[in-house]
Every structure is written in C-alpha cells, then in structure tokens.
Amino acid sequence: MVIKIGLGSKRSVKIKPSSVLLYMVMITLVAFTALPIIYVISTAFKPLDELFLFPPRFLVRRPTMKNFLDLVLSLGSSTVPFTRYTFNSLYVTIISVGCTVFVSSLGAYSLVKHKPPGATTMFNIILIALMFSPHVTQIPRYMVVNYLGLINSYSALILPNIAVAYNIFLMKQFTEQFPDELLESARLDGASEWQVFSKIVMPSLTPAWSTLIVFSFVSTWNDYFSPLIYITSQAKRTMPIALQTIAGGPATMSIGRAGAVAAATFIMLIPVIIIFTTMQKKVMETMVHSGIKG
C-alpha cells in the first residue's frame, strides 16, 4: 500500500506506511534523547521557587536571567572570577584537542604507511592499552606528572591527553583505507613527505579527525578529576571545579546558589552542543566507514 500526496498540479510524493511508522519511531527516539538537554536549558532559566518545586516541573513557567547574574556575583567576591575558569577550560581544551589530532594523525600515518621497525609491536601495545580502564592508570600517570615537575601547571592537564591510545587507533583504522598509489604519485611529482601528509592525507581524513575533535573536546572539557588532582592553585582550575566551588559551602548558601549552578551547567553545555552540531555529519561518516558503533 502506497499513500500518494499531491504537492501541486503535476507533483506528488509517494509514501509507504512502513516509512511513516519508521520516521515516527525515529522522531520519538530523538525527542527522548534530547530530554536531558532540554531540561538543563529549562532549569538554567528557572526562578528559585521553581527550582525547588516538588514534584519537579520539567519546563520553566516564568523564565528569568537572574541565575546568570547570580553566577557572576557568586564568584565575583572570590579571588578567581568565573571568566578565569572559562579561560582555563578553553585554553586547556583547545591546546589538548589540537595536539592530539596532530600527534594521533601523524603517528597513525607513520605506523600504517611507513611501517618502521617494530610497528606491529607498537600497535599491539596500543591495543593492550585500550584494555585498561582509565582509573587503573591514574596512579602511574600521577607519578609521571609529579616526576616531570608538572604539578600545578597547564601541562599536567594537556600532556596526558595528547597521545591517547583510542585516538591513535581511530586514526589508524581510517589511514589504512588510504591508497598507497596516490602517495607514491605525489612523491614522484616531487612532493616532500610533509607535503604528502599535510596536503593529501590530512584533507582526505577529515571525517576521522573531525570525530577525534568531538571525542577529545568532550572528554577534556568535562574532565573533573585531572584538575582536582594535578592543580593546587585555584586560578588554574577549570569549569567543572568552578561548578563544585559554586555549589559548595553551607547548606543555606548552596540553596541560594542553586540557580547559579544551573546557569553554569548550561554554559558548560553550550560548547559541546556547538562542536557536535557543527561536525555531526563527519562523525556519522566515520562511524560508517570505520565500522565503529556509537
């Protein structure tokens, strides 16, 4: 059975009932998935009396910008303004993402296309590293960071996030699909190895490193544990620590700052939404071509 919908004098669209049902199910799932994001946005604009309603109200009835003003004022009296936390998060995240994309892409390209001595062993070590939970490596990582004298520095937050096993594995899976003949043709035309990598390989791997940007950005931006362990100066801590700072204190103060916490959570969510929305098409291409299931 086919439903025919007319769009004009000579135009029509044929729709199968099964397709309508499929789209309805997909829209329902998308709407259900978006509920937490909608709730966070709604909560950021709730006045204080709506924040403590029971049972909780999902959507805001009387939106207000007072929560964002409270966010500025709650940290305005402290030695570290909210803008400083924002700068720290942006600085650490941007540097970490840029470095991990470069190192992972170059490392995967070298392993796959140049096959240096011990390449198989190095890749096996990367696979073994994927087997361990990040919590297992926290103590050795802290010992290394402390031995290098990086405690209470931005480097303690950036360097451990550059050479990540999963990132190199992801880039390797994509680089293996790149034809060797194209690289040989470029070399015969006089292109240097750096030109081959930067002008041929990297543009062709756009879906892969776009996905890497999304994954790395989200994990670094939302990282609460690393700044808590490695950073001792309040001026160098990041946004997740700021959330804890705002929500902390006596019970009465915490209740008064509930709106500021909601506003800060919303602000933390904005960059993640922008990054994923901008690169979602490339992420989907990576999932299809590399066989990785999200």
C-alpha positions in Angstrom: 0.0 0.0 0.0 1.3 3.4 -1.0 0.0 6.8 0.1 0.1 9.4 -2.6 0.3 13.1 -1.5 -0.2 15.8 -4.1 2.1 18.9 -4.0 0.7 20.8 -6.9 -0.8 20.4 -10.4 1.8 17.9 -11.6 3.8 17.0 -8.5 3.2 14.3 -5.9 5.1 12.2 -3.3 4.5 8.5 -2.7 4.9 7.4 1.0 4.7 3.9 2.3 3.0 3.4 5.7 6.1 1.5 6.9 8.2 4.6 6.2 5.8 6.8 8.1 6.0 4.4 11.1 9.8 4.3 10.9 10.0 8.1 10.9 7.6 8.3 13.8 9.7 5.9 15.9 12.9 7.8 15.0 11.4 11.2 15.9 10.2 9.7 19.2 13.7 8.4 20.0 15.3 11.7 19.1 12.9 13.6 21.3 13.5 11.2 24.2 17.3 11.6 23.7 17.0 15.4 23.7 15.0 15.5 27.0 18.1 15.9 29.3 19.4 18.8 27.2 16.0 20.5 27.2 15.8 20.0 31.0 19.2 21.6 31.5 18.3 24.6 29.3 15.0 25.0 31.0 16.5 24.7 34.5 19.0 27.5 33.8 16.2 30.0 33.3 14.0 28.9 36.3 13.5 31.3 39.2 14.5 30.0 42.6 10.9 29.0 43.6 10.5 26.8 40.5 13.9 25.1 41.2 12.7 23.6 44.4 9.1 22.6 43.4 8.1 19.1 44.3 7.3 17.2 42.2 9.8 18.9 39.9 8.5 20.9 36.9 10.1 19.9 33.6 9.7 23.2 31.7 10.1 26.7 33.1 7.0 28.8 33.5 8.5 32.2 34.3 11.9 32.3 32.7 14.5 34.7 34.2 18.1 35.8 33.6 18.7 36.2 37.3 20.6 32.9 37.5 23.3 34.1 35.2 23.6 37.3 37.3 23.9 35.2 40.4 26.6 33.1 38.7 28.7 36.3 38.1 28.0 37.6 41.6 28.7 34.2 43.4 32.2 34.2 42.1 32.6 38.0 42.0 33.6 38.2 45.6 36.2 35.4 45.3 39.8 35.7 44.2 39.1 33.9 41.0 36.3 35.3 38.6 34.2 33.0 36.6 35.8 34.2 33.4 39.1 32.8 34.6 37.7 29.4 34.9 36.2 29.7 31.5 39.6 30.8 30.0 41.4 27.9 31.7 38.9 25.3 30.3 39.1 26.8 26.8 42.9 27.1 26.8 43.4 23.5 28.1 40.8 22.0 25.8 41.9 23.8 22.6 45.6 23.0 23.1 44.8 19.4 24.0 42.5 18.8 21.0 44.9 20.4 18.5 47.9 18.5 19.8 46.1 15.1 20.0 44.8 15.5 16.4 48.2 16.3 15.1 50.1 13.6 17.1 47.5 10.9 16.5 47.2 11.6 12.8 51.0 11.7 12.3 51.5 8.6 14.4 48.9 6.6 12.6 50.2 7.7 9.2 53.8 6.7 10.2 52.7 3.3 11.5 50.5 2.4 8.5 52.3 3.9 5.5 55.9 3.9 6.6 55.9 0.7 8.7 59.0 1.5 10.8 60.8 -1.4 12.6 58.6 -2.6 15.5 55.4 -1.1 14.0 53.4 -4.2 14.8 54.7 -4.3 18.3 53.8 -0.7 18.8 50.3 -1.2 17.5 49.9 -4.2 19.8 50.9 -2.1 22.8 48.2 0.5 21.7 45.7 -2.3 21.6 46.7 -3.6 25.0 46.4 0.0 26.4 42.8 0.0 25.2 42.0 -2.9 27.5 42.8 -0.9 30.7 40.3 1.3 32.4 41.5 5.0 32.7 41.0 4.6 36.5 43.7 1.9 36.6 46.3 4.2 35.1 45.6 7.2 37.3 48.3 6.4 39.9 51.1 5.8 37.3 50.0 8.9 35.4 50.2 11.0 38.6 53.7 9.6 39.3 54.9 10.5 35.9 53.4 14.0 36.0 54.9 14.5 39.5 58.4 13.2 38.4 58.4 15.7 35.5 57.6 18.5 37.8 54.3 19.4 36.1 52.1 19.6 39.2 50.1 22.8 39.3 50.7 23.6 35.6 48.6 23.6 32.5 51.0 21.0 31.1 49.7 18.5 33.7 46.2 18.8 32.1 47.4 18.9 28.4 50.2 16.4 28.0 48.4 13.2 29.3 45.6 13.9 26.8 47.7 14.1 23.7 48.9 10.6 22.9 45.7 8.7 23.8 45.6 5.0 22.6 42.0 5.2 21.3 42.7 8.3 19.3 45.7 6.7 17.5 43.7 3.5 17.0 40.8 5.5 15.4 43.2 7.3 13.0 45.0 4.1 12.1 41.7 2.4 11.1 41.0 5.3 8.7 44.5 5.7 7.4 44.7 2.1 6.3 41.9 2.8 3.8 44.0 5.5 2.1 45.5 4.2 -1.3 49.3 3.9 -1.4 49.3 4.6 -5.1 48.2 8.2 -4.5 51.0 8.7 -2.1 53.6 7.3 -4.5 52.3 9.5 -7.3 52.7 12.6 -5.1 56.3 11.6 -4.2 57.1 11.1 -7.9 55.8 14.6 -8.6 58.4 15.9 -6.1 56.2 16.4 -3.0 58.1 16.2 0.2 56.9 13.8 3.0 55.4 16.7 4.9 53.6 18.0 1.9 52.2 14.5 1.3 50.9 14.3 4.9 49.6 17.9 5.2 48.1 18.4 1.7 46.9 14.9 0.7 46.5 12.7 3.7 45.0 15.1 6.3 42.3 16.6 3.9 41.3 13.1 3.0 41.0 12.1 6.7 38.6 15.0 7.5 35.8 12.7 8.8 38.2 10.9 11.1 39.9 13.9 12.7 36.6 15.7 12.9 35.3 12.8 15.0 38.5 12.9 17.0 37.9 16.6 17.7 34.5 15.9 19.1 35.5 13.0 21.3 38.6 14.8 22.6 36.8 18.1 23.2 34.0 16.5 25.2 36.3 14.4 27.4 38.7 17.2 28.1 36.1 19.9 28.6 34.1 17.8 31.1 37.2 16.4 32.9 36.8 17.0 36.6 39.3 14.5 38.0 42.5 15.8 36.4 42.2 19.5 37.6 41.2 18.3 41.0 44.3 16.1 41.4 47.0 18.0 39.4 46.1 21.6 40.1 46.6 23.1 43.5 46.2 26.8 42.5 42.6 28.0 42.3 43.5 30.4 39.5 44.4 27.4 37.2 41.4 25.3 37.8 38.7 24.7 35.1 34.9 24.9 34.8 34.0 21.6 36.4 35.9 22.7 39.5 34.0 26.0 39.3 30.7 24.2 39.5 31.8 22.5 42.7 33.0 25.8 44.1 29.7 27.4 43.4 27.7 24.5 44.8 29.9 24.1 47.9 29.6 25.8 51.2 27.0 25.8 53.9 23.6 24.3 53.1 21.8 27.7 53.1 24.4 29.1 50.7 24.1 26.1 48.5 20.4 26.5 48.2 20.8 30.2 47.3 23.3 29.3 44.6 21.2 26.6 43.0 20.3 29.0 40.2 23.9 29.9 39.6 24.8 26.2 39.4 22.0 25.6 36.8 23.3 28.6 34.8 26.9 27.3 34.9 25.8 23.9 33.8 24.0 25.4 30.8 27.1 27.4 29.9 29.3 24.3 30.0 26.8 22.5 27.7 26.9 25.2 25.0 30.4 24.4 23.5 29.7 20.7 23.5 26.4 21.2 21.6 28.1 23.6 19.1 31.1 21.3 18.4 28.9 18.2 17.9 26.3 20.1 15.8 29.0 21.5 13.6 30.7 18.2 13.0 27.9 15.6 13.3 27.9 14.8 9.6 31.7 14.0 9.6 31.1 11.9 12.8 28.5 9.8 11.0 30.8 9.3 8.1 33.5 8.0 10.4 31.1 5.5 12.1 30.0 4.2 8.7 33.5 3.8 7.1 35.4 2.6 10.1 32.9 0.1 11.4 32.8 1.7 14.9 29.4 1.5 16.5 28.5 4.5 18.7 
